Amino acid sequence: AAGKTARRRNRAKMTERHPLTDPELIALRHGTPPEPARAALAARLGADAAGRATVAEWDRQDTALAALYGPIAAEPLPETLRTMLDRAAREDAAPRHRAALPKFARLAAAVLLLALGAAGGWTAARLTPGEGAAVPVALAAIRAHQTFAVEVAHPVEVAATEAEHLTRWLSKRLGHPIAAPDFASFGFALMGGRILPTETGAAAVFMYENATGQRITLYAAAGDGSAETAFRFVEAGATQGFWWIDGSLRYAVVGEVPREALRAIATVAWQQLT
């Protein structure tokens, strides 16, 4: 019995002296080792506090990434990207009579395009002419923000101090009930709003400002029957935004704030407007 106890102590000491490496943690987390090796790694992890903390942090990151990019990952590939991938597949299957990039290089390029698309919400496709009526509304929202967010004397037509009048006025001109979302949890207070003309009617613009003077705008315009969309990303220089279609209206939240913060604000706007 004394010998077994000593051996257990020795194994515990060995484990403490040999914490799991990152490759071992990854293999264990994804269940790739065969069962005997997996059991041994799991036993070592039980005595490896740093390893457990690393795995917990990976779990937290996966959850955050899924929440942030899950809706984008579920979107269909844009036609332009599907065409490129189909062409690459046909080239791989066809006989070659000319110099070409190695297959792995073209595959790497395709993977890079997919990664950029997922991270950017298909930015290139979104800003390509011919993608439908949603692109003009996204660009109109950016132009409106860039025009009025820099104004000092007249950034809005009706101030937030006249909130009831502002809501009635914008709702009437838009032909749809609308109220300014509350972004106080992000540090932005409503300044007021204005009406702008569009090809499909009036557009309502709500402007917000934080304590440091940064401004964001919510743009809402009448739709044209286009299908509803998930969030799409748009940018022009330092100005960026997220736009979407919901029912009979098209919306965009625009500003010069970090992209992830802007996406969180747009999510709150969508929740309050629907």
ChimeraX commands (.cxc) that place a marker at each C-alpha (Angstrom):
marker #1 position 0.00,0.00,0.00 radius 0.5
marker #1 position 2.84,2.33,0.88 radius 0.5
marker #1 position 4.40,1.62,-2.50 radius 0.5
marker #1 position 1.14,2.45,-4.37 radius 0.5
marker #1 position 0.81,5.68,-2.43 radius 0.5
marker #1 position 4.35,6.65,-3.29 radius 0.5
marker #1 position 3.77,5.90,-6.95 radius 0.5
marker #1 position 0.63,8.05,-6.98 radius 0.5
marker #1 position 2.55,10.89,-5.36 radius 0.5
marker #1 position 5.30,10.53,-7.92 radius 0.5
marker #1 position 2.78,10.65,-10.77 radius 0.5
marker #1 position 1.17,13.77,-9.30 radius 0.5
marker #1 position 4.56,15.43,-9.03 radius 0.5
marker #1 position 5.36,14.45,-12.60 radius 0.5
marker #1 position 2.10,16.04,-13.75 radius 0.5
marker #1 position 2.82,19.25,-11.88 radius 0.5
marker #1 position 6.27,19.41,-13.46 radius 0.5
marker #1 position 4.90,18.71,-16.94 radius 0.5
marker #1 position 1.87,20.91,-17.59 radius 0.5
marker #1 position -0.05,20.30,-20.80 radius 0.5
marker #1 position 1.25,22.07,-23.89 radius 0.5
marker #1 position -1.07,24.04,-26.17 radius 0.5
marker #1 position -1.11,21.27,-28.81 radius 0.5
marker #1 position -2.07,18.75,-26.12 radius 0.5
marker #1 position -4.82,21.05,-24.83 radius 0.5
marker #1 position -6.15,21.54,-28.36 radius 0.5
marker #1 position -6.12,17.79,-29.04 radius 0.5
marker #1 position -7.91,17.06,-25.78 radius 0.5
marker #1 position -10.45,19.83,-26.32 radius 0.5
marker #1 position -11.37,18.56,-29.78 radius 0.5
marker #1 position -11.31,14.87,-28.86 radius 0.5
marker #1 position -8.70,13.85,-31.43 radius 0.5
marker #1 position -6.45,11.52,-29.36 radius 0.5
marker #1 position -7.41,7.82,-29.10 radius 0.5
marker #1 position -9.11,6.91,-25.84 radius 0.5
marker #1 position -6.09,5.74,-23.79 radius 0.5
marker #1 position -4.13,8.90,-24.61 radius 0.5
marker #1 position -7.22,11.04,-24.09 radius 0.5
marker #1 position -7.77,9.63,-20.61 radius 0.5
marker #1 position -4.14,10.30,-19.70 radius 0.5
marker #1 position -4.38,13.89,-20.94 radius 0.5
marker #1 position -7.64,14.41,-19.04 radius 0.5
marker #1 position -5.98,13.15,-15.86 radius 0.5
marker #1 position -3.09,15.53,-16.33 radius 0.5
marker #1 position -5.50,18.41,-17.00 radius 0.5
marker #1 position -7.23,17.73,-13.70 radius 0.5
marker #1 position -3.98,18.63,-11.93 radius 0.5
marker #1 position -3.08,21.48,-14.29 radius 0.5
marker #1 position -4.78,24.68,-13.08 radius 0.5
marker #1 position -3.14,26.81,-15.79 radius 0.5
marker #1 position -4.27,24.39,-18.46 radius 0.5
marker #1 position -7.85,24.46,-17.21 radius 0.5
marker #1 position -7.78,28.26,-17.21 radius 0.5
marker #1 position -6.55,28.23,-20.82 radius 0.5
marker #1 position -9.34,25.89,-21.92 radius 0.5
marker #1 position -11.92,28.04,-20.11 radius 0.5
marker #1 position -10.61,31.14,-21.90 radius 0.5
marker #1 position -10.85,29.34,-25.26 radius 0.5
marker #1 position -14.44,28.41,-24.45 radius 0.5
marker #1 position -15.21,32.04,-23.62 radius 0.5
marker #1 position -13.64,33.22,-26.88 radius 0.5
marker #1 position -15.60,30.65,-28.91 radius 0.5
marker #1 position -18.84,31.79,-27.31 radius 0.5
marker #1 position -18.06,35.45,-28.04 radius 0.5
marker #1 position -17.11,34.70,-31.65 radius 0.5
marker #1 position -20.27,32.65,-32.17 radius 0.5
marker #1 position -22.40,35.49,-30.83 radius 0.5
marker #1 position -20.58,38.08,-32.93 radius 0.5
marker #1 position -20.23,36.28,-36.26 radius 0.5
marker #1 position -22.84,33.52,-36.09 radius 0.5
marker #1 position -25.45,35.48,-38.09 radius 0.5
marker #1 position -22.86,36.35,-40.76 radius 0.5
marker #1 position -21.63,32.76,-41.01 radius 0.5
marker #1 position -25.22,31.65,-41.65 radius 0.5
marker #1 position -25.63,33.99,-44.61 radius 0.5
marker #1 position -25.38,32.54,-48.13 radius 0.5
marker #1 position -22.19,33.19,-50.06 radius 0.5
marker #1 position -22.43,36.15,-52.43 radius 0.5
marker #1 position -22.82,35.23,-56.09 radius 0.5
marker #1 position -19.45,36.78,-56.95 radius 0.5
marker #1 position -17.61,34.59,-54.43 radius 0.5
marker #1 position -19.51,31.46,-55.48 radius 0.5
marker #1 position -18.51,32.15,-59.09 radius 0.5
marker #1 position -14.84,32.49,-58.13 radius 0.5
marker #1 position -14.87,29.24,-56.16 radius 0.5
marker #1 position -16.67,27.38,-58.96 radius 0.5
marker #1 position -14.12,28.66,-61.47 radius 0.5
marker #1 position -11.25,27.51,-59.25 radius 0.5
marker #1 position -12.83,24.07,-58.94 radius 0.5
marker #1 position -13.24,23.77,-62.72 radius 0.5
marker #1 position -9.62,24.78,-63.26 radius 0.5
marker #1 position -8.45,22.11,-60.82 radius 0.5
marker #1 position -10.47,19.45,-62.66 radius 0.5
marker #1 position -9.42,20.49,-66.19 radius 0.5
marker #1 position -6.17,19.40,-67.89 radius 0.5
marker #1 position -3.44,22.01,-67.70 radius 0.5
marker #1 position -1.58,23.21,-70.80 radius 0.5
marker #1 position -0.23,26.40,-69.31 radius 0.5
marker #1 position 1.60,27.60,-66.23 radius 0.5
marker #1 position -0.70,28.13,-63.30 radius 0.5
marker #1 position -0.58,28.76,-59.61 radius 0.5
marker #1 position -0.16,25.58,-57.56 radius 0.5
marker #1 position -3.44,24.19,-56.32 radius 0.5
marker #1 position -2.60,24.92,-52.70 radius 0.5
marker #1 position -2.05,28.60,-53.55 radius 0.5
marker #1 position -5.48,28.94,-55.16 radius 0.5
marker #1 position -7.02,27.08,-52.23 radius 0.5
marker #1 position -5.29,29.43,-49.81 radius 0.5
marker #1 position -6.67,32.40,-51.75 radius 0.5
marker #1 position -10.18,30.97,-51.60 radius 0.5
marker #1 position -9.88,30.39,-47.87 radius 0.5
marker #1 position -8.63,33.95,-47.42 radius 0.5
marker #1 position -11.62,35.29,-49.34 radius 0.5
marker #1 position -13.95,33.26,-47.15 radius 0.5
marker #1 position -12.25,34.54,-44.00 radius 0.5
marker #1 position -12.42,38.14,-45.18 radius 0.5
marker #1 position -16.05,37.69,-46.12 radius 0.5
marker #1 position -17.00,36.25,-42.73 radius 0.5
marker #1 position -15.10,38.92,-40.83 radius 0.5
marker #1 position -16.29,41.77,-43.00 radius 0.5
marker #1 position -19.89,40.81,-43.58 radius 0.5
marker #1 position -19.23,40.48,-47.34 radius 0.5
marker #1 position -18.06,44.09,-47.61 radius 0.5
marker #1 position -16.92,43.87,-51.22 radius 0.5
marker #1 position -20.12,42.24,-52.46 radius 0.5
marker #1 position -22.23,44.61,-50.43 radius 0.5
marker #1 position -20.73,47.67,-52.10 radius 0.5
marker #1 position -20.83,46.27,-55.64 radius 0.5
marker #1 position -23.41,47.90,-57.95 radius 0.5
marker #1 position -26.26,45.63,-58.88 radius 0.5
marker #1 position -26.61,44.00,-55.48 radius 0.5
marker #1 position -30.12,45.41,-55.08 radius 0.5
marker #1 position -31.75,48.43,-53.47 radius 0.5
marker #1 position -30.17,47.86,-50.07 radius 0.5
marker #1 position -26.76,49.12,-51.19 radius 0.5
marker #1 position -28.02,52.65,-52.01 radius 0.5
marker #1 position -29.68,52.93,-48.61 radius 0.5
marker #1 position -26.45,51.95,-46.86 radius 0.5
marker #1 position -24.46,54.53,-48.80 radius 0.5
marker #1 position -27.18,57.15,-48.28 radius 0.5
marker #1 position -26.95,56.56,-44.54 radius 0.5
marker #1 position -23.19,57.13,-44.64 radius 0.5
marker #1 position -23.57,60.30,-46.71 radius 0.5
marker #1 position -26.18,61.64,-44.30 radius 0.5
marker #1 position -23.95,60.92,-41.33 radius 0.5
marker #1 position -20.88,62.50,-42.92 radius 0.5
marker #1 position -22.91,65.58,-43.87 radius 0.5
marker #1 position -24.64,66.32,-40.58 radius 0.5
marker #1 position -22.52,64.72,-37.83 radius 0.5
marker #1 position -19.89,67.43,-38.27 radius 0.5
marker #1 position -22.42,70.28,-37.97 radius 0.5
marker #1 position -22.02,72.47,-34.90 radius 0.5
marker #1 position -24.95,74.87,-35.16 radius 0.5
marker #1 position -27.55,72.71,-36.92 radius 0.5
marker #1 position -26.81,68.99,-36.57 radius 0.5
marker #1 position -30.55,68.23,-36.25 radius 0.5
marker #1 position -33.81,69.87,-37.28 radius 0.5
marker #1 position -35.80,68.97,-34.15 radius 0.5
marker #1 position -33.96,68.63,-30.84 radius 0.5
marker #1 position -34.41,65.80,-28.37 radius 0.5
marker #1 position -35.97,68.27,-25.94 radius 0.5
marker #1 position -39.04,68.07,-28.19 radius 0.5
marker #1 position -39.09,64.27,-28.18 radius 0.5
marker #1 position -42.86,63.88,-28.53 radius 0.5
marker #1 position -43.03,66.27,-31.48 radius 0.5
marker #1 position -39.96,64.60,-33.04 radius 0.5
marker #1 position -41.54,61.15,-32.85 radius 0.5
marker #1 position -44.86,62.30,-34.35 radius 0.5
marker #1 position -43.18,64.28,-37.12 radius 0.5
marker #1 position -40.75,61.57,-38.22 radius 0.5
marker #1 position -43.41,58.85,-38.01 radius 0.5
marker #1 position -45.81,60.89,-40.15 radius 0.5
marker #1 position -43.24,61.73,-42.82 radius 0.5
marker #1 position -41.89,58.18,-42.88 radius 0.5
marker #1 position -45.38,56.72,-43.08 radius 0.5
marker #1 position -44.51,54.28,-40.32 radius 0.5
marker #1 position -44.47,54.55,-36.50 radius 0.5
marker #1 position -40.91,55.05,-35.30 radius 0.5
marker #1 position -39.27,56.20,-32.08 radius 0.5
marker #1 position -35.63,56.86,-31.32 radius 0.5
marker #1 position -33.91,53.81,-29.79 radius 0.5
marker #1 position -32.22,54.29,-26.42 radius 0.5
marker #1 position -28.43,53.96,-26.59 radius 0.5
marker #1 position -27.74,55.27,-23.09 radius 0.5
marker #1 position -26.11,51.97,-22.10 radius 0.5
marker #1 position -23.42,52.74,-24.69 radius 0.5
marker #1 position -22.98,56.30,-23.46 radius 0.5
marker #1 position -24.85,57.94,-26.36 radius 0.5
marker #1 position -27.69,60.40,-25.75 radius 0.5
marker #1 position -30.24,61.47,-28.35 radius 0.5
marker #1 position -29.58,64.90,-29.85 radius 0.5
marker #1 position -32.62,64.99,-32.13 radius 0.5
marker #1 position -33.51,64.14,-35.71 radius 0.5
marker #1 position -34.26,65.31,-39.21 radius 0.5
marker #1 position -35.98,64.27,-42.45 radius 0.5
marker #1 position -34.13,63.64,-45.72 radius 0.5
marker #1 position -35.47,62.84,-49.21 radius 0.5
marker #1 position -34.85,59.46,-50.87 radius 0.5
marker #1 position -35.92,57.80,-54.12 radius 0.5
marker #1 position -38.61,55.84,-52.26 radius 0.5
marker #1 position -39.86,58.67,-50.05 radius 0.5
marker #1 position -38.68,60.28,-46.84 radius 0.5
marker #1 position -35.89,59.03,-44.60 radius 0.5
marker #1 position -35.66,59.69,-40.87 radius 0.5
marker #1 position -32.31,60.35,-39.20 radius 0.5
marker #1 position -31.77,60.24,-35.44 radius 0.5
marker #1 position -28.47,61.62,-34.15 radius 0.5
marker #1 position -26.75,60.69,-30.88 radius 0.5
marker #1 position -23.68,62.02,-29.08 radius 0.5
marker #1 position -21.52,60.74,-26.22 radius 0.5
marker #1 position -19.56,62.60,-23.56 radius 0.5
marker #1 position -16.45,62.81,-25.75 radius 0.5
marker #1 position -18.32,64.38,-28.66 radius 0.5
marker #1 position -18.51,61.28,-30.84 radius 0.5
marker #1 position -21.71,61.04,-32.84 radius 0.5
marker #1 position -23.63,58.16,-34.36 radius 0.5
marker #1 position -26.77,58.22,-36.49 radius 0.5
marker #1 position -29.68,55.87,-37.04 radius 0.5
marker #1 position -31.05,56.11,-40.59 radius 0.5
marker #1 position -34.48,54.70,-41.47 radius 0.5
marker #1 position -36.05,54.81,-44.94 radius 0.5
marker #1 position -39.05,53.27,-46.61 radius 0.5
marker #1 position -38.36,49.95,-48.30 radius 0.5
marker #1 position -39.19,48.78,-51.79 radius 0.5
marker #1 position -40.31,45.23,-51.10 radius 0.5
marker #1 position -36.79,43.76,-50.84 radius 0.5
marker #1 position -36.44,40.66,-48.71 radius 0.5
marker #1 position -35.44,41.03,-45.08 radius 0.5
marker #1 position -31.72,40.74,-44.40 radius 0.5
marker #1 position -29.36,40.07,-41.55 radius 0.5
marker #1 position -26.87,42.76,-40.59 radius 0.5
marker #1 position -24.50,43.82,-43.36 radius 0.5
marker #1 position -21.38,45.91,-42.89 radius 0.5
marker #1 position -20.60,49.05,-44.91 radius 0.5
marker #1 position -17.70,51.47,-44.72 radius 0.5
marker #1 position -16.38,54.57,-46.42 radius 0.5
marker #1 position -13.11,55.88,-45.07 radius 0.5
marker #1 position -13.33,56.27,-41.31 radius 0.5
marker #1 position -17.13,56.03,-41.38 radius 0.5
marker #1 position -18.70,52.61,-41.06 radius 0.5
marker #1 position -22.06,51.14,-40.30 radius 0.5
marker #1 position -24.39,48.17,-40.16 radius 0.5
marker #1 position -27.57,48.10,-42.23 radius 0.5
marker #1 position -30.50,45.74,-42.48 radius 0.5
marker #1 position -34.03,45.44,-43.88 radius 0.5
marker #1 position -36.93,44.69,-41.57 radius 0.5
marker #1 position -40.47,44.67,-42.90 radius 0.5
marker #1 position -41.26,47.82,-44.81 radius 0.5
marker #1 position -38.24,49.81,-43.61 radius 0.5
marker #1 position -34.52,49.81,-44.24 radius 0.5
marker #1 position -32.22,50.81,-41.38 radius 0.5
marker #1 position -28.57,51.70,-40.84 radius 0.5
marker #1 position -26.52,52.62,-37.78 radius 0.5
marker #1 position -23.47,54.68,-38.77 radius 0.5
marker #1 position -20.54,56.28,-36.99 radius 0.5
marker #1 position -16.78,56.49,-36.48 radius 0.5
marker #1 position -16.71,54.15,-33.50 radius 0.5
marker #1 position -15.09,50.69,-33.28 radius 0.5
marker #1 position -16.83,48.14,-35.44 radius 0.5
marker #1 position -17.71,45.70,-32.65 radius 0.5
marker #1 position -19.22,48.51,-30.57 radius 0.5
marker #1 position -21.22,49.69,-33.57 radius 0.5
marker #1 position -22.52,46.18,-34.18 radius 0.5
marker #1 position -23.66,45.97,-30.54 radius 0.5
marker #1 position -25.45,49.32,-30.91 radius 0.5
marker #1 position -27.11,48.14,-34.13 radius 0.5
marker #1 position -28.27,44.99,-32.37 radius 0.5
marker #1 position -29.94,47.06,-29.65 radius 0.5
marker #1 position -31.51,49.28,-32.31 radius 0.5
marker #1 position -32.93,46.24,-34.09 radius 0.5
marker #1 position -34.32,44.88,-30.80 radius 0.5
marker #1 position -36.03,48.16,-29.96 radius 0.5
marker #1 position -37.35,48.88,-33.44 radius 0.5
marker #1 position -38.97,45.46,-34.02 radius 0.5
marker link #1:1,2 radius 0.2
marker link #1:2,3 radius 0.2
marker link #1:3,4 radius 0.2
marker link #1:4,5 radius 0.2
marker link #1:5,6 radius 0.2
marker link #1:6,7 radius 0.2
marker link #1:7,8 radius 0.2
marker link #1:8,9 radius 0.2
marker link #1:9,10 radius 0.2
marker link #1:10,11 radius 0.2
marker link #1:11,12 radius 0.2
marker link #1:12,13 radius 0.2
marker link #1:13,14 radius 0.2
marker link #1:14,15 radius 0.2
marker link #1:15,16 radius 0.2
marker link #1:16,17 radius 0.2
marker link #1:17,18 radius 0.2
marker link #1:18,19 radius 0.2
marker link #1:19,20 radius 0.2
marker link #1:20,21 radius 0.2
marker link #1:21,22 radius 0.2
marker link #1:22,23 radius 0.2
marker link #1:23,24 radius 0.2
marker link #1:24,25 radius 0.2
marker link #1:25,26 radius 0.2
marker link #1:26,27 radius 0.2
marker link #1:27,28 radius 0.2
marker link #1:28,29 radius 0.2
marker link #1:29,30 radius 0.2
marker link #1:30,31 radius 0.2
marker link #1:31,32 radius 0.2
marker link #1:32,33 radius 0.2
marker link #1:33,34 radius 0.2
marker link #1:34,35 radius 0.2
marker link #1:35,36 radius 0.2
marker link #1:36,37 radius 0.2
marker link #1:37,38 radius 0.2
marker link #1:38,39 radius 0.2
marker link #1:39,40 radius 0.2
marker link #1:40,41 radius 0.2
marker link #1:41,42 radius 0.2
marker link #1:42,43 radius 0.2
marker link #1:43,44 radius 0.2
marker link #1:44,45 radius 0.2
marker link #1:45,46 radius 0.2
marker link #1:46,47 radius 0.2
marker link #1:47,48 radius 0.2
marker link #1:48,49 radius 0.2
marker link #1:49,50 radius 0.2
marker link #1:50,51 radius 0.2
marker link #1:51,52 radius 0.2
marker link #1:52,53 radius 0.2
marker link #1:53,54 radius 0.2
marker link #1:54,55 radius 0.2
marker link #1:55,56 radius 0.2
marker link #1:56,57 radius 0.2
marker link #1:57,58 radius 0.2
marker link #1:58,59 radius 0.2
marker link #1:59,60 radius 0.2
marker link #1:60,61 radius 0.2
marker link #1:61,62 radius 0.2
marker link #1:62,63 radius 0.2
marker link #1:63,64 radius 0.2
marker link #1:64,65 radius 0.2
marker link #1:65,66 radius 0.2
marker link #1:66,67 radius 0.2
marker link #1:67,68 radius 0.2
marker link #1:68,69 radius 0.2
marker link #1:69,70 radius 0.2
marker link #1:70,71 radius 0.2
marker link #1:71,72 radius 0.2
marker link #1:72,73 radius 0.2
marker link #1:73,74 radius 0.2
marker link #1:74,75 radius 0.2
marker link #1:75,76 radius 0.2
marker link #1:76,77 radius 0.2
marker link #1:77,78 radius 0.2
marker link #1:78,79 radius 0.2
marker link #1:79,80 radius 0.2
marker link #1:80,81 radius 0.2
marker link #1:81,82 radius 0.2
marker link #1:82,83 radius 0.2
marker link #1:83,84 radius 0.2
marker link #1:84,85 radius 0.2
marker link #1:85,86 radius 0.2
marker link #1:86,87 radius 0.2
marker link #1:87,88 radius 0.2
marker link #1:88,89 radius 0.2
marker link #1:89,90 radius 0.2
marker link #1:90,91 radius 0.2
marker link #1:91,92 radius 0.2
marker link #1:92,93 radius 0.2
marker link #1:93,94 radius 0.2
marker link #1:94,95 radius 0.2
marker link #1:95,96 radius 0.2
marker link #1:96,97 radius 0.2
marker link #1:97,98 radius 0.2
marker link #1:98,99 radius 0.2
marker link #1:99,100 radius 0.2
marker link #1:100,101 radius 0.2
marker link #1:101,102 radius 0.2
marker link #1:102,103 radius 0.2
marker link #1:103,104 radius 0.2
marker link #1:104,105 radius 0.2
marker link #1:105,106 radius 0.2
marker link #1:106,107 radius 0.2
marker link #1:107,108 radius 0.2
marker link #1:108,109 radius 0.2
marker link #1:109,110 radius 0.2
marker link #1:110,111 radius 0.2
marker link #1:111,112 radius 0.2
marker link #1:112,113 radius 0.2
marker link #1:113,114 radius 0.2
marker link #1:114,115 radius 0.2
marker link #1:115,116 radius 0.2
marker link #1:116,117 radius 0.2
marker link #1:117,118 radius 0.2
marker link #1:118,119 radius 0.2
marker link #1:119,120 radius 0.2
marker link #1:120,121 radius 0.2
marker link #1:121,122 radius 0.2
marker link #1:122,123 radius 0.2
marker link #1:123,124 radius 0.2
marker link #1:124,125 radius 0.2
marker link #1:125,126 radius 0.2
marker link #1:126,127 radius 0.2
marker link #1:127,128 radius 0.2
marker link #1:128,129 radius 0.2
marker link #1:129,130 radius 0.2
marker link #1:130,131 radius 0.2
marker link #1:131,132 radius 0.2
marker link #1:132,133 radius 0.2
marker link #1:133,134 radius 0.2
marker link #1:134,135 radius 0.2
marker link #1:135,136 radius 0.2
marker link #1:136,137 radius 0.2
marker link #1:137,138 radius 0.2
marker link #1:138,139 radius 0.2
marker link #1:139,140 radius 0.2
marker link #1:140,141 radius 0.2
marker link #1:141,142 radius 0.2
marker link #1:142,143 radius 0.2
marker link #1:143,144 radius 0.2
marker link #1:144,145 radius 0.2
marker link #1:145,146 radius 0.2
marker link #1:146,147 radius 0.2
marker link #1:147,148 radius 0.2
marker link #1:148,149 radius 0.2
marker link #1:149,150 radius 0.2
marker link #1:150,151 radius 0.2
marker link #1:151,152 radius 0.2
marker link #1:152,153 radius 0.2
marker link #1:153,154 radius 0.2
marker link #1:154,155 radius 0.2
marker link #1:155,156 radius 0.2
marker link #1:156,157 radius 0.2
marker link #1:157,158 radius 0.2
marker link #1:158,159 radius 0.2
marker link #1:159,160 radius 0.2
marker link #1:160,161 radius 0.2
marker link #1:161,162 radius 0.2
marker link #1:162,163 radius 0.2
marker link #1:163,164 radius 0.2
marker link #1:164,165 radius 0.2
marker link #1:165,166 radius 0.2
marker link #1:166,167 radius 0.2
marker link #1:167,168 radius 0.2
marker link #1:168,169 radius 0.2
marker link #1:169,170 radius 0.2
marker link #1:170,171 radius 0.2
marker link #1:171,172 radius 0.2
marker link #1:172,173 radius 0.2
marker link #1:173,174 radius 0.2
marker link #1:174,175 radius 0.2
marker link #1:175,176 radius 0.2
marker link #1:176,177 radius 0.2
marker link #1:177,178 radius 0.2
marker link #1:178,179 radius 0.2
marker link #1:179,180 radius 0.2
marker link #1:180,181 radius 0.2
marker link #1:181,182 radius 0.2
marker link #1:182,183 radius 0.2
marker link #1:183,184 radius 0.2
marker link #1:184,185 radius 0.2
marker link #1:185,186 radius 0.2
marker link #1:186,187 radius 0.2
marker link #1:187,188 radius 0.2
marker link #1:188,189 radius 0.2
marker link #1:189,190 radius 0.2
marker link #1:190,191 radius 0.2
marker link #1:191,192 radius 0.2
marker link #1:192,193 radius 0.2
marker link #1:193,194 radius 0.2
marker link #1:194,195 radius 0.2
marker link #1:195,196 radius 0.2
marker link #1:196,197 radius 0.2
marker link #1:197,198 radius 0.2
marker link #1:198,199 radius 0.2
marker link #1:199,200 radius 0.2
marker link #1:200,201 radius 0.2
marker link #1:201,202 radius 0.2
marker link #1:202,203 radius 0.2
marker link #1:203,204 radius 0.2
marker link #1:204,205 radius 0.2
marker link #1:205,206 radius 0.2
marker link #1:206,207 radius 0.2
marker link #1:207,208 radius 0.2
marker link #1:208,209 radius 0.2
marker link #1:209,210 radius 0.2
marker link #1:210,211 radius 0.2
marker link #1:211,212 radius 0.2
marker link #1:212,213 radius 0.2
marker link #1:213,214 radius 0.2
marker link #1:214,215 radius 0.2
marker link #1:215,216 radius 0.2
marker link #1:216,217 radius 0.2
marker link #1:217,218 radius 0.2
marker link #1:218,219 radius 0.2
marker link #1:219,220 radius 0.2
marker link #1:220,221 radius 0.2
marker link #1:221,222 radius 0.2
marker link #1:222,223 radius 0.2
marker link #1:223,224 radius 0.2
marker link #1:224,225 radius 0.2
marker link #1:225,226 radius 0.2
marker link #1:226,227 radius 0.2
marker link #1:227,228 radius 0.2
marker link #1:228,229 radius 0.2
marker link #1:229,230 radius 0.2
marker link #1:230,231 radius 0.2
marker link #1:231,232 radius 0.2
marker link #1:232,233 radius 0.2
marker link #1:233,234 radius 0.2
marker link #1:234,235 radius 0.2
marker link #1:235,236 radius 0.2
marker link #1:236,237 radius 0.2
marker link #1:237,238 radius 0.2
marker link #1:238,239 radius 0.2
marker link #1:239,240 radius 0.2
marker link #1:240,241 radius 0.2
marker link #1:241,242 radius 0.2
marker link #1:242,243 radius 0.2
marker link #1:243,244 radius 0.2
marker link #1:244,245 radius 0.2
marker link #1:245,246 radius 0.2
marker link #1:246,247 radius 0.2
marker link #1:247,248 radius 0.2
marker link #1:248,249 radius 0.2
marker link #1:249,250 radius 0.2
marker link #1:250,251 radius 0.2
marker link #1:251,252 radius 0.2
marker link #1:252,253 radius 0.2
marker link #1:253,254 radius 0.2
marker link #1:254,255 radius 0.2
marker link #1:255,256 radius 0.2
marker link #1:256,257 radius 0.2
marker link #1:257,258 radius 0.2
marker link #1:258,259 radius 0.2
marker link #1:259,260 radius 0.2
marker link #1:260,261 radius 0.2
marker link #1:261,262 radius 0.2
marker link #1:262,263 radius 0.2
marker link #1:263,264 radius 0.2
marker link #1:264,265 radius 0.2
marker link #1:265,266 radius 0.2
marker link #1:266,267 radius 0.2
marker link #1:267,268 radius 0.2
marker link #1:268,269 radius 0.2
marker link #1:269,270 radius 0.2
marker link #1:270,271 radius 0.2
marker link #1:271,272 radius 0.2
marker link #1:272,273 radius 0.2
marker link #1:273,274 radius 0.2
view
